[in-house]
């Protein structure tokens, strides 16, 4: 069976989520690249779990890996033995955090770059 992927217009820039758009317990995607040419992407599915979760935090946002979140682990009750991964960082540095459709756009743009790089001698 062959599937046809809907044609879409890609912008020349990525559209990461903004701090004001983050919603607790919503799924997001970390998209980054391991190379400067942006030809080798990595993508991680995460859940936004909150802001300033520690007493001394200022403008910090927290994400949790999807597997541990779906298994019921929560930041407030996580124990050392839990297999959970929490990431935190500045709410002003969200350039790698995307909603699904925008993450897909980043990956499609990567696919185009990869195709062009294969054509070059």
trRosetta pair geometry for C-beta under 8 A, 3 or more apart (Angstrom, degrees):
i j d omega theta_ij theta_ji phi_ij phi_ji
8 105 7.5 -106 120 -99 135 88
8 108 7.5 41 69 122 116 177
10 105 5.6 154 -129 -158 89 93
10 108 5.9 -150 -86 100 135 119
10 109 5.4 163 179 -74 145 92
10 112 7.5 -154 47 -10 161 147
11 14 8.0 173 84 -71 108 14
11 15 6.7 72 49 -37 143 110
11 105 7.1 24 30 176 84 141
14 31 8.0 -159 -144 81 138 127
14 95 7.2 87 90 -173 132 80
14 98 7.4 -89 -179 -84 106 124
14 102 7.1 91 -173 172 73 102
14 105 7.4 153 -128 100 62 108
14 106 5.3 33 -118 -92 108 105
14 109 7.8 -123 -78 33 79 154
15 98 7.3 89 87 -126 64 100
15 102 4.5 -110 77 -136 96 128
15 105 7.0 29 27 67 102 148
16 94 5.4 168 145 124 129 82
16 95 5.0 -164 -11 -141 160 31
16 96 6.7 19 -111 12 135 12
16 97 5.4 79 -165 63 107 60
16 98 5.5 -90 -121 -77 59 72
16 102 7.0 167 -91 135 26 142
17 21 5.1 -134 -168 81 89 120
17 22 6.1 96 145 -71 131 74
17 28 6.2 -67 -8 -128 149 131
17 94 5.9 -79 76 153 78 132
17 97 5.0 -63 37 114 106 98
17 98 6.2 169 -22 -115 87 25
17 99 5.9 108 -73 -32 106 82
17 102 7.7 164 -51 57 69 149
18 21 4.9 88 57 4 77 106
18 22 7.8 -124 95 -24 44 79
18 94 6.9 141 -127 73 26 141
19 22 6.1 -37 -162 1 37 115
19 61 6.9 -146 -128 -57 90 139
19 91 4.1 64 -117 174 132 106
19 92 7.1 -25 -46 -74 136 43
19 94 6.3 174 -63 -12 71 145
22 26 7.3 -173 -168 52 56 122
22 28 7.7 -34 -123 -52 86 145
22 48 5.0 -171 -169 -155 105 163
22 51 7.8 119 93 -56 139 110
22 61 6.6 -117 -115 -142 178 137
22 94 8.0 -124 -57 -124 120 155
23 26 4.2 66 77 -15 95 135
23 48 6.6 115 73 68 38 135
24 48 5.9 -116 -112 108 36 94
24 49 6.6 51 -146 -150 85 23
24 50 5.8 29 -111 -76 113 67
25 47 6.1 -4 -142 -177 37 116
25 48 7.2 -65 -4 72 18 72
25 49 7.3 63 -69 -105 54 54
25 69 8.0 163 -134 -174 70 129
26 47 7.0 157 77 -150 27 71
26 48 5.5 3 56 33 80 109
27 45 6.4 -10 -166 -171 107 96
27 46 7.3 148 -153 82 59 37
27 47 5.8 -41 -96 -96 57 71
27 66 6.7 38 -127 -105 106 115
27 100 7.5 33 105 -52 106 102
28 45 7.9 155 83 -155 37 52
28 46 5.6 -28 69 71 83 88
28 47 7.4 136 20 -111 78 22
28 48 5.9 59 -3 -39 124 98
28 63 6.9 -85 59 -123 118 128
28 97 5.2 13 158 -171 138 93
28 98 6.5 146 -170 70 86 34
28 99 6.4 -61 -120 -87 75 44
29 43 5.7 -9 -176 -166 111 99
29 44 7.0 151 -159 73 60 43
29 45 5.9 -29 -103 -100 76 56
29 46 7.2 150 -102 23 24 80
29 97 7.4 145 73 -155 42 48
29 98 5.0 -34 66 67 93 89
29 99 7.5 68 19 -179 95 7
29 100 6.5 99 -14 -95 127 49
29 103 3.9 14 75 -88 142 158
30 42 7.8 -13 111 110 92 91
30 43 6.9 157 81 -154 58 45
30 44 4.3 -5 52 55 108 98
30 46 5.9 51 -19 -4 102 126
30 63 7.5 136 -51 116 115 164
30 87 7.8 26 -67 59 149 166
30 96 5.3 28 -156 136 75 105
30 97 6.1 -25 -95 -94 63 63
30 98 7.9 150 -94 20 17 80
31 41 6.1 -18 -166 -164 90 117
31 42 7.4 164 -150 82 44 51
31 43 5.2 -5 -101 -104 75 84
31 96 5.9 -158 62 -167 53 73
31 98 5.7 0 6 11 116 128
31 103 5.1 164 -41 -139 131 89
31 106 4.9 111 126 96 160 152
31 107 7.0 -118 -135 -54 138 85
32 41 7.2 146 83 -153 32 67
32 42 5.4 -13 65 56 81 97
32 96 5.0 -1 -70 -139 91 131
33 36 7.9 144 115 -77 122 10
33 38 4.5 -83 -99 -123 172 61
33 39 7.4 90 -156 31 122 34
33 40 6.1 112 -161 72 78 60
33 41 5.5 -48 -95 -98 73 56
33 42 7.2 170 -96 12 23 77
33 110 7.6 -179 -95 -110 116 126
34 40 4.7 -49 48 98 101 116
34 41 7.9 174 1 -110 81 10
34 42 6.3 79 -41 -24 98 110
35 38 6.8 -144 83 -48 78 21
35 39 5.7 -28 70 42 133 84
35 40 4.9 79 4 28 111 107
37 113 7.2 167 154 159 88 128
37 117 6.9 76 162 -95 139 146
38 41 7.5 32 -173 -72 69 82
38 110 6.2 -118 148 -110 88 89
38 113 6.2 25 95 94 92 171
39 110 6.7 143 -132 -164 32 89
39 113 5.9 -130 -94 116 76 113
39 114 5.3 121 -150 -89 91 82
39 117 6.0 -24 -106 11 139 163
41 106 7.3 132 -121 130 145 102
41 107 6.1 -125 55 -109 170 78
41 110 5.2 -36 -35 -121 125 171
43 103 6.6 98 -136 -178 123 124
43 107 7.2 -16 -60 -75 140 122
44 65 7.4 -69 176 -118 111 82
45 65 7.7 73 86 -161 68 60
45 66 4.3 -8 113 -23 105 140
46 63 4.1 29 160 171 137 121
46 64 6.4 144 -163 68 84 33
46 65 6.2 -58 -110 -102 74 32
46 66 6.3 -123 -100 -44 21 80
46 87 6.9 -51 -130 33 150 121
46 97 7.9 -67 59 -127 127 98
47 63 6.6 151 71 -159 38 71
47 64 5.1 -25 59 61 94 89
47 65 7.9 7 15 97 86 13
47 66 6.0 119 -29 -99 95 62
47 69 4.4 82 19 -96 146 173
48 61 7.0 -36 -145 178 99 109
48 62 7.5 112 -162 84 56 55
48 63 5.7 -41 -98 -101 49 78
49 53 7.4 11 113 -67 100 145
49 62 4.9 -58 67 106 96 104
49 63 6.5 144 8 -120 89 22
49 64 4.9 56 -33 -12 134 111
49 69 7.5 -146 -75 -105 113 120
49 74 7.5 161 -148 -155 127 69
49 75 5.1 129 148 -26 143 127
49 86 7.3 -65 40 -130 145 102
50 53 5.2 96 96 -70 121 106
50 61 7.6 -172 108 -151 33 57
50 62 5.3 0 64 48 69 113
50 75 6.8 -114 29 33 121 154
51 57 7.8 179 161 130 57 137
51 59 7.8 -35 -168 -146 108 28
51 60 6.6 147 -162 83 61 54
51 61 5.3 -29 -103 -102 78 65
51 62 7.1 -167 -83 10 27 85
51 91 6.8 22 -129 -75 114 128
52 57 4.0 176 -137 98 64 121
52 58 7.0 37 -106 -94 110 19
52 59 7.4 27 -66 -30 101 14
52 60 5.5 117 -81 51 51 87
53 57 6.4 62 40 -8 45 159
53 60 7.3 -94 19 99 74 114
53 62 5.2 -4 -5 -18 133 151
53 75 5.8 -47 -163 144 155 148
53 76 8.0 -128 -162 -71 115 73
53 88 7.6 -123 34 -102 111 132
54 57 4.6 113 60 -33 80 106
54 60 7.4 -6 34 68 95 151
57 60 4.1 -90 -161 28 114 127
57 88 7.8 -92 -120 -176 127 142
59 90 5.9 19 122 -150 104 73
59 91 4.7 -111 -179 22 82 109
59 92 6.7 14 161 -16 133 95
60 88 5.1 19 179 178 112 113
60 89 6.9 159 -146 84 74 13
60 90 6.7 -56 -102 -96 55 36
60 91 6.9 -145 -102 -31 6 86
61 88 6.7 170 83 -148 39 66
61 89 6.4 -25 56 65 83 64
61 90 7.6 23 15 130 90 15
61 91 4.8 107 -29 -88 110 78
61 94 7.3 16 45 -82 153 112
62 75 6.4 49 140 -96 149 153
62 86 6.0 -11 -166 -172 104 105
62 87 7.1 153 -154 81 53 47
62 88 4.8 -22 -97 -95 74 90
63 86 7.1 154 81 -157 44 56
63 87 4.7 -13 61 60 96 97
63 88 7.6 175 20 -79 67 42
63 97 7.6 -159 -65 -114 148 125
64 68 6.2 -103 168 77 108 107
64 69 4.9 122 105 -63 121 109
64 73 7.5 -163 -175 98 140 100
64 75 6.7 -132 -67 -61 130 92
64 84 6.3 -24 -157 -174 107 106
64 85 6.9 140 -157 81 55 55
64 86 5.3 -24 -98 -101 75 72
64 87 7.7 -173 -77 20 28 72
65 68 5.2 71 73 18 97 101
65 69 6.8 -170 89 -10 47 93
65 84 6.5 -173 40 -158 102 57
65 85 4.2 60 -23 51 121 100
65 86 7.9 -99 -5 -65 77 37
66 69 5.7 -64 -146 40 31 113
66 70 6.0 26 161 -17 70 110
67 70 6.1 -60 -148 38 25 106
67 71 6.4 17 156 -14 62 110
67 83 7.8 -41 109 112 116 105
68 71 5.6 -58 -145 41 34 109
68 73 4.3 -37 169 45 96 132
68 82 6.6 89 -150 161 127 106
68 83 6.0 -159 -90 96 112 66
68 84 3.6 152 169 -106 164 79
68 85 6.8 153 7 17 138 62
69 73 6.6 -80 -84 63 31 79
69 74 7.8 71 -128 -90 66 55
69 84 7.8 101 -50 -133 57 107
73 77 7.4 -148 -158 84 55 89
73 78 5.4 58 -179 -101 103 88
73 82 4.9 126 -124 -170 136 138
73 83 7.9 -154 -38 61 158 54
73 84 4.4 -143 125 -71 153 134
74 77 5.0 50 65 33 94 96
74 78 6.6 -140 84 -44 37 80
75 78 5.8 -32 -139 -7 25 118
75 86 6.2 92 -109 -106 97 141
78 82 5.0 -112 -157 48 80 151
78 84 5.2 -97 -132 53 128 148
78 86 7.4 -142 5 -35 173 129
79 82 5.1 117 56 -20 69 99
89 93 5.6 -86 149 75 119 113
89 94 7.9 155 94 -78 116 63
90 93 4.4 69 69 12 103 104
91 94 6.8 -8 -169 -39 43 115
94 97 4.5 -56 -170 35 87 120
98 102 4.3 -140 -162 93 110 102
98 103 3.9 152 96 -62 133 80
98 106 6.5 -136 -54 -6 166 133
99 102 5.2 74 57 20 76 106
99 103 6.9 -145 90 -11 31 93
100 103 5.7 -60 -147 35 27 111
100 104 6.4 28 156 -20 65 105
101 104 5.6 -51 -152 33 32 115
101 105 6.7 39 148 -23 63 100
102 105 5.3 -42 -150 28 39 117
102 106 6.8 44 149 -20 63 98
103 106 5.6 -50 -155 31 36 113
103 107 6.6 32 149 -14 66 106
104 107 5.7 -57 -148 40 34 110
104 108 6.2 36 153 -21 68 105
105 108 5.7 -53 -144 36 31 111
105 109 6.4 32 155 -19 64 104
106 109 5.8 -54 -151 35 29 111
106 110 6.5 34 148 -21 62 105
107 110 5.3 -49 -150 34 36 117
107 111 6.5 43 149 -24 64 99
108 111 5.4 -46 -151 29 36 116
108 112 6.8 38 150 -18 64 99
109 112 5.7 -50 -154 33 36 113
109 113 6.6 37 148 -18 65 103
110 113 5.6 -53 -149 37 35 112
110 114 6.2 37 152 -22 67 105
111 114 5.6 -52 -147 35 31 113
111 115 6.5 34 153 -21 63 104
112 115 5.7 -54 -151 34 31 113
112 116 6.5 29 153 -16 64 106
113 116 5.8 -58 -150 39 32 110
113 117 6.2 31 153 -21 67 108
114 117 5.7 -55 -145 36 31 111
114 118 6.5 32 155 -22 64 105
115 118 5.9 -56 -152 32 31 111
115 119 6.8 27 152 -19 62 107
116 119 5.8 -58 -154 33 35 112
116 120 6.9 38 151 -27 66 102
117 120 5.9 -48 -152 23 37 113
